[in-house]
Amino acid sequence: MRFQNATAVTVTAMSRNSTIQEWQPPKIYDIRDTAFPIFEPPATDYSSVSHETPLVIDNGSWHFRAGWATEDTPRLDIPSLIARWRDRKAQQTYTLVGNDVNVDGMARSNAKSPYDLNLIANYDLLEGVYDYIFHKLGVSGDGSVDHPVVMTEPVSTPFHNRKCTIESG
């Protein structure tokens, strides 16, 4: 019920100073939900990227950044989270990476990071993140990548971790 056209009511009340106070109805503000534009990723033609253009992947312990070496900014910037969970009713296994992990409560509870502090501890999860990055950048996943790949790693990474990272990438 709206009271915008309500009239002020005068209420006489005796106080210590014997003044008359006037009662006004409270102001009611109209609060509407703002319509946010639907996010659509930029449409790009990946066929224009030559096969000699390197693919750059920054393996940050907090975020993965990936893009082409010819661009100034990374095309992907995703949190280093991955969730795999099985829906028993649908008999399907879902894999969600990055911000998509926050879509479902069950996926959010199963979210893991491939990192333990600054070192990669779970290479299966890292391989899932790489698959996601290659898919989002439009690189065909026919078992090999036609582009050179440049990957970063933390300082003083043990040789064993470096070898396993190369194998999973």
MOGIQUI-V580743 format. One record per residue. N is the residue number from 1. RES is the residue in three letters. PHI is phi as a letter, one per 30 degrees, with the letter a starting at -180 (none if undefined). Layout:
n	res	phi
N	RES	PHI
N	RES	PHI
This chain:
n	res	phi
1	MET	none
2	ARG	c
3	PHE	c
4	GLN	d
5	ASN	c
6	ALA	d
7	THR	c
8	ALA	d
9	VAL	c
10	THR	c
11	VAL	c
12	THR	c
13	ALA	b
14	MET	c
15	SER	c
16	ARG	d
17	ASN	d
18	SER	h
19	THR	c
20	ILE	c
21	GLN	c
22	GLU	c
23	TRP	c
24	GLN	c
25	PRO	d
26	PRO	d
27	LYS	d
28	ILE	c
29	TYR	c
30	ASP	d
31	ILE	c
32	ARG	c
33	ASP	d
34	THR	d
35	ALA	d
36	PHE	d
37	PRO	d
38	ILE	d
39	PHE	d
40	GLU	b
41	PRO	d
42	PRO	d
43	ALA	d
44	THR	b
45	ASP	c
46	TYR	d
47	SER	d
48	SER	d
49	VAL	d
50	SER	d
51	HIS	d
52	GLU	c
53	THR	d
54	PRO	d
55	LEU	c
56	VAL	c
57	ILE	b
58	ASP	c
59	ASN	d
60	GLY	d
61	SER	d
62	TRP	c
63	HIS	b
64	PHE	c
65	ARG	b
66	ALA	b
67	GLY	l
68	TRP	c
69	ALA	d
70	THR	d
71	GLU	c
72	ASP	d
73	THR	c
74	PRO	d
75	ARG	d
76	LEU	c
77	ASP	b
78	ILE	b
79	PRO	d
80	SER	d
81	LEU	b
82	ILE	b
83	ALA	b
84	ARG	b
85	TRP	b
86	ARG	c
87	ASP	d
88	ARG	d
89	LYS	d
90	ALA	d
91	GLN	h
92	GLN	b
93	THR	c
94	TYR	c
95	THR	b
96	LEU	c
97	VAL	b
98	GLY	i
99	ASN	d
100	ASP	d
101	VAL	d
102	ASN	d
103	VAL	d
104	ASP	b
105	GLY	d
106	MET	d
107	ALA	d
108	ARG	d
109	SER	d
110	ASN	c
111	ALA	d
112	LYS	b
113	SER	c
114	PRO	d
115	TYR	c
116	ASP	b
117	LEU	i
118	ASN	c
119	LEU	c
120	ILE	d
121	ALA	c
122	ASN	b
123	TYR	d
124	ASP	d
125	LEU	d
126	LEU	d
127	GLU	d
128	GLY	d
129	VAL	d
130	TYR	d
131	ASP	d
132	TYR	d
133	ILE	d
134	PHE	d
135	HIS	d
136	LYS	d
137	LEU	d
138	GLY	i
139	VAL	d
140	SER	d
141	GLY	c
142	ASP	d
143	GLY	j
144	SER	b
145	VAL	c
146	ASP	d
147	HIS	c
148	PRO	d
149	VAL	c
150	VAL	c
151	MET	b
152	THR	c
153	GLU	b
154	PRO	d
155	VAL	d
156	SER	i
157	THR	d
158	PRO	d
159	PHE	d
160	HIS	d
161	ASN	d
162	ARG	d
163	LYS	d
164	CYS	d
165	THR	d
166	ILE	d
167	GLU	d
168	SER	d
169	GLY	d
